[in-house]
Amino acid sequence: MPIIKNNRRLPAYLLLALIAALAVPALSHASGHCKFKELSPWTKQWYPMCKTPATAANCDEWAMTEGISEAQFGDGDCPAAGLVGACAVDGVSQYFYQTSTAAAAMGCAQVNGQWTPRPE
């Protein structure tokens, strides 16, 4: 069941993704990103996501997480094309694509992250 706050529903995949970002150790030495798809347990849809900073080893670890598929490590920052916004928590940025800006921002607030909407 989605979390309800101010009569808005927060898709579970957003909350799970943000909680997973909290569990990641500091990656200040990393300079890459990890693109992946995350399964929403409620909508049963796969949503594209990206985390940075990341290393190839971190990306491989995230790929083993339930509900994560198609994890691919890449150099540099996460792609900007199709970006909805990003949530920074403890030095890790989680990038959201193809989802509601309001839902992603609300999920970021739930984990005390710093939300940055896509630049116009």
C-alpha positions in Angstrom: 0.0 0.0 0.0 1.4 3.4 -0.9 2.3 5.8 1.9 -0.2 8.6 2.3 0.9 12.1 3.2 -1.3 15.2 2.7 -3.7 13.0 0.8 -1.1 12.2 -1.9 0.2 8.7 -2.6 3.9 8.0 -2.7 4.7 5.1 -5.0 6.5 2.5 -3.0 9.4 2.2 -5.5 10.3 5.8 -4.8 10.5 5.2 -1.1 12.4 2.0 -1.5 14.9 3.6 -3.8 15.5 6.4 -1.4 15.9 4.1 1.5 18.4 2.1 -0.4 20.3 5.2 -1.1 20.6 5.8 2.6 22.2 2.4 3.1 25.1 3.1 0.6 28.5 3.8 2.2 30.2 7.1 1.3 31.5 7.0 -2.3 33.5 10.2 -2.4 36.3 8.5 -4.4 33.8 7.3 -7.1 33.4 9.2 -10.3 30.8 7.2 -12.2 27.1 6.4 -12.2 24.9 3.4 -12.0 21.8 3.3 -14.3 19.2 0.7 -13.5 15.5 -0.1 -13.5 13.5 -0.5 -10.3 10.2 -2.4 -10.0 7.3 -0.8 -8.2 5.6 -3.4 -6.1 2.3 -1.6 -6.5 2.2 -0.6 -10.2 4.3 -3.6 -11.3 6.1 -1.3 -13.7 9.8 -0.8 -14.1 11.1 2.7 -13.6 14.5 4.0 -14.8 16.7 5.4 -12.1 20.4 6.3 -11.7 22.7 6.8 -8.7 25.9 8.8 -8.4 28.7 8.7 -7.3 29.2 5.0 -8.0 31.8 2.5 -8.8 31.5 -0.6 -11.0 31.6 -2.7 -7.8 28.8 -0.7 -6.2 26.7 -1.0 -9.3 27.2 -4.8 -9.3 26.1 -4.9 -5.6 23.0 -2.8 -6.3 22.2 -5.1 -9.2 21.8 -8.0 -6.7 19.1 -6.0 -4.8 15.5 -7.4 -5.2 13.5 -5.3 -7.6 16.5 -4.0 -9.5 17.4 -5.0 -13.0 19.5 -3.9 -15.9 22.1 -2.2 -13.7 24.9 -0.7 -15.8 28.0 1.3 -14.6 29.1 4.3 -16.6 31.7 7.0 -16.3 30.7 10.5 -15.2 27.3 11.8 -14.2 23.9 10.3 -14.7 22.2 11.2 -18.0 20.2 14.4 -18.1 17.8 13.3 -20.9 14.4 12.6 -19.4 15.4 13.6 -15.9 12.6 14.5 -13.5 14.8 15.5 -10.6 17.3 14.2 -8.0 17.4 13.5 -4.3 20.7 13.8 -2.4 21.0 11.8 0.8 24.4 11.4 2.6 26.5 12.3 -0.5 24.6 10.0 -2.9 22.3 11.4 -5.5 19.3 9.3 -6.8 18.1 10.5 -10.2 14.4 9.9 -11.2 13.1 9.5 -14.7 9.6 8.9 -16.1 7.7 9.5 -12.9 5.7 12.3 -11.3 7.8 15.2 -10.0 5.5 15.6 -7.0 5.8 11.9 -6.0 9.6 11.9 -6.3 9.9 15.1 -4.3 7.6 13.8 -1.6 9.6 10.6 -1.4 12.8 12.6 -1.1 11.3 14.5 1.8 10.3 11.3 3.5 14.0 10.3 3.8 15.2 13.9 4.7 16.9 14.2 1.3 17.6 17.4 -0.6 15.3 17.5 -3.7 16.4 19.2 -6.8 13.9 19.4 -9.7 15.0 19.2 -13.3 16.3 22.5 -14.5 13.9 24.2 -16.9 
